[in-house]
Amino acid sequence: MHVFRDVLSLREFLDSEKESGNRIGFVPTMGALHAGHLALVNAMNETCETGVVSIFVNPKQFNEATDLESYPRPIEEDIRKLVEAECDVLFMPDADEVYPKGFESVLSIDLAGLDETMEGEHRPGHFQGVAQVMFRLLHIVQPDSLFMGQKDFQQTVIVRHMISLYGLPVEFELCPTIREEDGLALSSRNVRLTPENREKATIIYQQLDQARQDLGRKPLALIKDSAMDAISKGGGEPEYFDIVDGDTLETVEFSAHHEAIVACTAAWFGDVRLIDNVILKQE
Ligand code: AMP
């Protein structure tokens, strides 16, 4: 695996790969890799001759300094996992490589209100940070295909919006959420759960799955309220449990009026905030 820390050497390498006719794939991550990330690498390897993974803990998308500081960074282990997964290129830039001087004053991306609901409501500025780092990384890597996980559903809608807003020539590939056997979505933050909270956190997927079963049978307000209630009773502190349109992220009032519907939730277990979602309807 080739490892690059600076943009110029990465570009030199990728330009020559492109010249040889290789398709470039890209999986952006913040490291602390697990089977969810590696599933993206596998999907990338299936269609791209040259696969790039980036590890960059993007300070712009963290709301709290403590969350940024405590974000796990097991880099040696990550490198071992990527070599095993047959990743071709690892890009591990420092912040000043990703954000050259003056970058902030030139870029504020119009997210068309997609950043105002759910995660956006609870994490102000988070998606502007995500959109900016993705804008910059896509310009650096210039991939033919970008692979992102459904686990961060709102993020995928926002990144797709940004790609179409700027007409970026990249294909977006949505990859399904990888879960533990008991349904908990894999996340780099799971390692910070106490054993008790790890047990309790299974209520998240149970309630998302319940919503899938209840769609069309119970009123939407009742589905959401009982999920919030069940997560609280199960030992979590839910921030939201929303049922939204899969394209616009608008709250669904009548399920028959929407082609794609997704249930999304965020809840705290101790000092760990977890998010998850399930597609309830897709036509
Ligand atoms: P992160 O390192 O958390 O920024 O995630 C990097 C990429 O991995 C994002 O596209 C995530 O949506 C994706 N990802 C994270 N967890 C999972 C999971 N459990 N299953 C599938 N993809 C995931």
Boltz pocket constraint, residues with backbone or C-beta under 6 A from the ligand:
constraints:
  - pocket:
      binder: B
      contacts: [[A, 28], [A, 29], [A, 30], [A, 31], [A, 35], [A, 36], [A, 37], [A, 39], [A, 40], [A, 147], [A, 148], [A, 149], [A, 150], [A, 151], [A, 152], [A, 175], [A, 176], [A, 177], [A, 178], [A, 179], [A, 185], [A, 186], [A, 187], [A, 188]]
      max_distance: 6.0
